[in-house]
Amino acid sequence: MTWEPVIGVEVHVELSTRSKMFCGCAVDFTSPPNTNVCPVCLGLPGALPVPNRRAIEHLMSIGLALGSEVSSRSVFHRKNYFYADLPKNYQISQYDVPVCRGGHLDITVDGETRRIGIERAHMEEDTGKSTHVGLGGRIHAASATLLDFNRSGVPLVEIVSRPDIHSASDARVFAQELRGLVLELGVSDARLEEGSLRFDANVSIRPAGSTGLGTKVEIKNMNSFRSLERAVDHEVSRQIGVAESGGELVQETRHWDEEAGVTHPMRTKEGSSDYRYFTEPDLVPMTFDDAWISSVAATLPELPAQRRSRYQEVGLDGRQAATLAESPPRIRQVFDEATGLGADPTAAFNWLSGEVVSHLRRAGLESEELHLGGAELFELVTIVEEGLVSATAAKEVLEGVLTGEGGPREVASSRDLIQVSDATRIGEVVDAVLTANPDAVAGYRDRGEEKVVGFLVGQVMRQTQGKADPRVVNELLREKLASQPGGTPATG
Amino acid sequence: MTPDGPTIVEAGRRLREGKTTAVALLESVLDVAQLTEAIVHAYLTIDREGAFASAAFADEELANGRDRGPLHGVPVALKDNMCTRGVETTAASQILGGYLPPYDATVVTRLRQAGAVIVGKTNLDEFAMGSSTENSAYGPTFNPWDVSRVPGGSSGGSAAAVAIGSALGALGSDTGGSIRQPAALTGLVGLKPTYGTVSRYGLIAFASSLDQIGPLTRTVEDAAVLLEAVWGHDPLDATSYDGAYPDPRAEMGRGVDGIRVGVVRELSGEGYEPEVETATANMVDRLAGEGAEVVEVSLPSFEIALSAYYLIAPAEASANLARFDGIRFGLRIPGPTTEALMSATRAEGFGPEVTRRILLGTYGLSAGYYEAFYGQAQKVRAAIRADLARVYTDVDVLVSPTSPTVAFEAGARVADPLAMYLSDICTIPSNLAGDPAVSVPIALDGRGLPIGFQVMAPALGETTLFRVAAEVERLAGFTARPVIDLVAS
C-alpha cells in the first residue's frame, strides 16, 4: 500500500521586542544568566503580568501577513503544568480565543506553488532555560539542573498550520518560508541557533487517496530546519513500519533525539495534555478595533510571496521571481528602479543574479555596499540593446561601473568598448579584409566553403579590436562575398 | 484591660496639635501588643526597627512642615499576604517560612508615601483560605472580645490588632468576606472596595478575580482615610481600574433621606442567629425612620453563590499556588527528582485547608469536569451580576447581616469545612459581582459579642456606600470596646 503523510507544523517564534511579554525586563540573550529578571518573570508571590502592546502588534502583523482574521476580542488563558523552568507552573497562553485565526502561506517547491492553511496564531510567554549538567547532559541521567530565567517571559508567537503538508521536505520549506516572513516583518531575529525559532509537528499517515485522518503523533524538540525534516521523515517511516507490520499506532507525544536520529515516546506525564486551561484572571480581554488593525496593517512591508507575484507580473518566470524575491533588499531595489525606468526585466534580473552577485562575492562585499544604482543598470541594459557595446564588452563596462569608474556610457567610452556598427566604417574594413584574403574569398565563391565566413568575420573583428557589431559584420560580409567578381558560389 | 487608643482621625489631630508624636503613637501600640500578643496573637511579625525608623522620620517631616496627610505618622498593620521588601512575608504558610520579598506591594508603597508607620504583619488563615484565622501555620488568632472565640477570617490578625489597639488601622484582603466577616466579629468597620480600585500588585494571590485589599478600622471615616491612601490606578496591575474614582466622603453626613435600601430576602432565615436578625431588622427600621425607602428584594442567585464561589476560588487558587514548588524561594524538601522535590515540598508546606482547596480547584478544572464545575460556576457568577443589575435599578444599596452568627468558639468549625464555609454566605456575592460592600458594627449580642451590618452598593458606588455606612454608624452609636483579662489566659 502507498501511504500519504499528513503533517501539521507548529512554529514558535520568539519576538524581538525590547522588553518581555508581561514585564519590563530586557529581551537579551547575551546577558549573564538570571540578570534580566524581576518578580514578574520569576513568578514571585504577588507579582502580576502587564501585557506588552508592541508584542501584540507584532502578532497582529504576522496574522495580517498570513491573511488571518484578527479577532475583535481575544483572551489569555493559563496553561497549567509543573516544570522547573516554568516559574509560575502555568504558562500565560491562549486557548479558544486566539488573536489570529485562519490564513495561509504559499510554498513553492520546484516551481510548483502549494497553499498551506494556517489554523491560528497566538501569543504566549516563553519559559526559562534548563541546563542539565552532570552525567552526559542527558535528561534522565542529569545530576543537577541549572535554571536561567532570562528567557522566561519572552514573547512567543505560536503559529499552527493546518494538516495540509504531505512531505517532510514541504514541512521544512513551510518553516523556512515562515522564517522569511517574520524576518521580513522585522518581528523576530529568527535565529535558529539561539532557539528563537522552534518547531513541533503533528504527523499521521493514511492510505494514499483516502481523505480520513490517521492517528496523530506529536513530535517535539526540533530546532533547525534539518532536524524538522529529519524528524518528520523518521516519524513517517516509523508509522508506515508500524502500520505495515500490522501494529497499531497510538496517539502520543514523541521527543526527537537529534543525535540518534529517532523519536522516543515521552514519559506519560511529560506528554499529558490536561493543561486545565482557564481564563487568566490577572488580565482583561484584549479588544482590537478596526483603527488599530489598520494602523498595524499600514506598517506591513511587501512580503516575499507578494513580491514573487509582482515580479512574475512584470515578466520574470517563476524561478527568477522566486530568486529575486529572496534576494537582499538592495538588489531588489536596484531591480525595481531599473525596471521602473524601463529596463527589460529579464535582462536586469540576469545582470543582477549573475555578474553583480559574483562581483560581490569576489570582492567580499555586502549587497548594501553595491556600487550600482538602478539608473546605471537601466543604462547598461539600454546600451547593450542599442548595440553600443557587445554583450562581452558590457561585462567589462559593468566591472568599470562597479569599481567606481563612472556610468556605463562613460566607462564604455573611456575603456574604448563602444561597438562599431556604422556600416560605412565596417564596410571599409570588410573590403580591406576581402582584398587581403583572395584565397578565402575564392574558396567561398568557388567551393561554397561556409567556414570561410567565420574566418573572415574573425579577421574583421581583429582589425576593429572586437568593437565591430558582429551582426553588421556578418551581414556586410555575406553581401559583399555574394557580389564578388566570379558570380555566385557553385551549388553542387 | 480596655484599649483606649485613638482612632486614625483622632491620632492625626493630636499629632498636628503637638499633643503626641508618631514615635509616641507607635510606642503605645507596641505596648498594647506587648501586653496582648501572648493572648490574642494578632501579629506574625512586628517590625520594631522599621516602624521606629518610619515614625522618627514622620516626626521629623511633620516638624519641618512636611505634612503627607491624615495617615502621616499613624501606626497601621498589614495582613501578612502583602509583600514588604526585606520584611518576612509568609501568608501564614510553612511554605513561605522566612521568605523576604525583594519588593513592596503597591499598597505598601502608597502607605509609605502617605507617611504611615507600618507596625508589622498580621496573622491570617493560610493563603487567606478560611473564616476563623485558625488555618494559620503559625497558630490561631483569638478574638479580643472573648479569647475563647475566633476573630473571624481570613484577616483575623488585622481585625484583632485594630480591635485591641495594637494598630490604629489595618489592611486586610477580601476574597469572599475576609475583611467584612472578621470586622463584624470584632466590632470594626471593614470595607471591600470595588474590584480593581485597589492594586493587587504584591498581594499574594488567592483567587485573582475576587481578591481585593481594603481597610479594617474603628470608624467609617478612618476607613475612608485608609482607602484614599491606597486606592487608585496602578499600571502594574492589568485589572486596575483606570477611570474616574468616586469620592467616598462626598455625601458622608447627609443622612439617608430618600436613599432606597433593599433588604435581601435570601440573606436571612435558617442558620442566622436570632439576635443577629433582630439587630439587623432594628437597624433597617431606624434607617427607614431617617427617611430611607426600605424595600425587600429577592436575588435568587444568591442561594447558589456559595457553591459557585467554592468552585471559582479554588480553581484560581490551584494555579496561583502552583508557583510554590521549592525551586526558587521558600521551603524546599529535597528529593531525588525535580518532581519528587516539588511534591515533597508542597505536601509538607501546605496546610490541610489549602491542600483541600488546591485539590478541589484542580479537579474542577480537569478535562471532562470543567463544564460541569468551573464553567457552570462562571454562569452562576454571570447570573448574580444580572440579578444585581436588575435590583440596582430599584434600590441604591442592599443591606444584610455581615455574618449569620457572631464570633464562634475556637475549634467549633475546624472539623466541619462546610459549616466554616457558611460563615461567608452573606459576603460572597459582592466578591463574585466585583461590587463594594462594608460591614459596620451595630450592636452587641447578649454575650457581649459584636454584630455587624453589611451595606452593599454597585461597582464604584463608594460615595453612596460611605454615606449609608456613616449613617448606620451614627444611628448605632457603637462605642463598645473589648475587655481583655490579661491574667486569665
Interface residues (C-beta under 8 A of the other chain):
Chain A: P39 L42 G43 L44 P45 G46 A47 L48 P49 V50 P51 R78 N80 F82 A84 P87 K88 N89 Y90 T145 L147 K269 D274 R276 Y277 F278 P281 D282 L283 V284
Chain B: M82 C83 T89 A91 L96 Y99 P101 P102 Y103 A105 R200 Y201 G202 L203 I204 A205 A207 S208 S209 P235 L236 D237 A238 T239 A315 E316 S318 A319 A322 R323 F324 D325 I327 R328 F329 T338 E339 M342 T362 L365 S366 A367 Y370 Y374
